[in-house]
Amino acid sequence: MSEGIKDRAEPGMPEAAAQSRASVLRSRAESYIALSRYEAAIADLTESIALVPDNARAWRLRGESHRMIERYDAALTDFDESLKLEPDSAYALGSRGQTYAAMDRLEEAMADFEHALTLTPDSLWILEAKADALVDLNRLDEALDEHAKIIRINGEQPYPWVARGDLYQRLNLYPEAIDDYAKALAIDPGHVRALSRRGEALRMIDRYEEALEDLNRALELDPDNDRALGSRGAVLSELGDNEAALHDLDRALELDDEYVWAYRVRGEILQELDRHEEAVADFTRALHLEFGD
């Protein structure tokens, strides 16, 4: 049961008292959710629902709590109940869509996102979730369209530019990606992801000195950024400094021992240095992580 309240609901509690208690429990649950204390939120919401079963907010909040701790089947049940009570709740539809997406039920996720966006067309978090689902469906041009909408609504923030830059990079459209990262950095010059990802995009078009400048800056701001370390290792190798490259890749793999790409890059450098036993070990680890070999 929920924490902090000693008096429990008694059978036959008067309706006004039940409504009042359920309301306080729902409110406390929202604070628990804000604190990422999802089990406590679920306990409060379960009691609230027992007292007042027809409150859509309680079902929705419990669904969201279940979603955040990856109890997706329970989350779907709760969102379904919430939507029976409030069929046009954009929040419940968007959250159920996120749950479907996490379960790889992408077409159902898209249906919920589309419905939600007919109700609240400018809801950024739903547009972002829809764009992510479109990427997972490999409908990348449509995902770019969603990112353009997000930028029109919220282009004064760096994140939308970085998100579209990442998609451009996935499409191997490196100049477009670099331009979007530059826009993010014009808004926030210390945006680590924009620096790191622009450095990677510059590496991909052989602009190594510029890439190194971005990656150095990213690592000044965030020394334990494993992806920036991996990218800088690759850049340093291209610039002929394999010792420094290996140092960065070693550190990246200390931070994330399942970083497949870093094993592959380090293996290639070790191979160039005729350190073949070590190269074989790195390639073997990469194959195991990526393909289960």
N, C-alpha and C positions, 0 to 999 in steps of 0.2 A: 504494500500500500504506500501511499505518498508520505513524504517526510513532514514532520513539524506540526501536524494537526492531530491532536489527541482524540478529539470527539469524533467518533465514527457515526456514519448514517445508521439510524435504527430503522427496522422494518416499520412501515407505516408512517415514516416521517411526513409531516404536513407538506403539501406541494410547494408552498411559498418557501419553506426552509430548504427543501430539496433543490429548488431553482437557485436559491441564493448560494448554497454550498457548491453546487455544480459550477456556477459562474466563477467563484473564487478559485476552484480547482483548475478550471480552464485558463484563467489568468496566470496562476502560478506555473502551470505547464508551459505557457509561452516563455516565461523567464527561464525555466529549466532548459527549454530548447535553445534559447539565446546563449546559455552557458554550456551547450553541448552535453547536457545531462539527460540523455534521451530516455534511459530506463526510468528515472524519476518522473519525467513528463508522461511516459506511457502509463505509469501507475496512477497518476492523478487523472489522466484522461479516461482511463478505464473506469475509475470510480464515478467520474462525471457522467460518462455515458450510461452507467447503470442507473444513476439518479434521473437523468434527462436524456432518454435515447434519441430524441428527435432534434438534437442540436447538431447541425451540419458542421459547424466550426470544430466541435470536439472530435468528430470522426476525421475531419481533414487534418487537424493537428496531430492526431495519433498516427494517421497514415504517414505524415511527413516524418515523424519520429521513427517509425519503423523503417522508412526509406533510408534515413540517414545512418542506420546501423545495419543496412543491407538485408533486412527481413522483407524481401520484396513481395512475397505472396501475402503476408499480413498487411503490407502497405496497400496492395491492390484491393483487398477486401474492404479496408477502411475508406479508401477513396471512392469505391463503388457505392458504399453506404452514404457518404457525403453527397455524392452526385445524385443519388435518388432523392435526397432532400432539397438540394439546390442544383438542378441540372445545368445551369448556366454560370457556375462558379469557374471563372477563368483560372483562379489559383489552383483549385482542385484538379481541373483538367490538365494544367501545365505540370503539376506535380505527379499526376498519374502518368502523363507522357514521359516524364523523366524516369519513372519507375519502369515503364515498358522498355525504354531505351536501355536502361541498365540490365534488363533481362534479354536484350537483343531481339525484342519484339518490335522491330523498328517501324513497321507499317502501322501498327496500333498506336505507337508513339506519335507518328506523324498525324494520324487522324485526330488525336487529342490536341496536339499543338495547333493544327489548322482551326479546330473548333474554338480553342481558347483565343486565337488571334482574330477571329471574327468578333469576339466580345471586347477585347482590349488590343487593338492593332499595334499599339506602340509599346507593348510590354517587353522591355529589353531582355529580361531573363528568359522569357518564352521564345523570343526570336533567336537568342543565343543557343538555347536547347534545340530548337528546330534546325539551326544551321549545323550543329554538331551531328544531329541525326542524319541530315542530308549527306554530310561527309561520310558517315558510316555506311550509308547506302550507295556511296560512290557517285552521288548526283552533285558533282562538284560545281558545275556552272550554277545550279540552283542555290547551292550554299553561298557562292559569291554574291548572288542577288540578295540573300538575307543579310550578309555582312554589309552590303551597301546601304540597306535600310537602317541597320544598327548605327552605321557611321552618320547617316543623315540625322538620326535622333540624338546621338551621343558622341559626336565627333570631336567635342572639346576635351574628351578624356583620352588618355593614351591607349587604354586596353583595346578598344575596337580596332584601332589601326594595327596593333600587334597581332590580334586574332586574324585579321584578313591577311596580314603579311605572312603569317604561318601557313595559311591556305595557299597563297600564291607560291610559297616555297615548295609546298607539297606538289604543286602543279609544275614545278621546275621553271616558274616565271620569276627568275631571280631579280631582274631590274625592278619589276613591279613590287616585289617583296621589300627590296631595299628602300624604295620610295615610301612605302607605308611605315616601315620602321623609322625612317627619318622623320615622318610626320609625328609619330609617337614621341620621338626624342626631342622634337621642337617644343612639345608640350611639357615633357618631363625628361630633362637631360640625364637624369640618373636612373632611368628605367632599365633595370638589369636585364630583363628578358629581351627588350628591344635591342640593347647593345649586343647581347649574346647571339640572338638570332640574326641580326644584321651581319655580325662577324661571320657566322656560318654561311649566309647567302653570299657574302663577298668572297669567301673561300671557294665556293662552288663555281665562281666565274674567274678564278685565279687572280683576284686582287688581294694578294696575301698581306702586303704591308698595311693596307687599310683594315683588313680583317683582324690583323694582330692588334692594331690600335684599339678597335672596338672590344676585343676579347680581353685585352689588358685592363681596360676601364671597367668592364663587367666584373672582373675578378678583384679589382681594387675594392669595389663596392660589396662584393659577395665572394670571399675567398674560397668558400666551400661549394661553389656552383659546379656540380660534376659535369654538366653538359658544356659549360663554357670551358672547363679544363680539357674535356675531350676534343672540342673543336680547336682550341689553341694548340693542343698536342699535334693535331693533324697539320695545322698551319706551320708550326715550327719545323716539322719534318719536311714540308715542301720548301721551306727556306734553308734547309740543310743543317739544322741543329737537332740531330736525333737524340742527343743526350737530354736536352731540355724537353723535347717532345715526350720521351719516355718518362721523365719525371712527372709531367702533367698527366699522362695517361695512367701511370701508377696511382697517382693521387685520386684521379677520377674513379678508378676501380676500387680503391679503398672506401670511397664514399658510397659507391653502388656496385656491389660485386655481381650484379646481373645486367650490367650495361653492355649489351651485345656489341654494339658498334665500336666501343672502345677496345674490346678484345680483338676485333678484326683489324682495327688500325694498328694496335700495338703489335699484333702478329705480323703484319706486313712490314713494319719497321724492323722487328727482330729478324725477319727473313732477309731483309736487305743487309743486315749486319752479320749474316751467316750464323745467327744464334738459333739454329733450326729446332733444337729440342724445345726451347722456350716458345718458339713460333707455333710448333705443333700443339703445345699445351693450350695456347690462346685460341687457336682455330678450333680445337676440340671443345673447349669450353663454350665458344660461340655457337657451335653446332648443337651442343647439348641444350643450351638455353633457348635457341630459336626453334629447333626441330625435334628436340627430345632424343637426339642420337646418343 
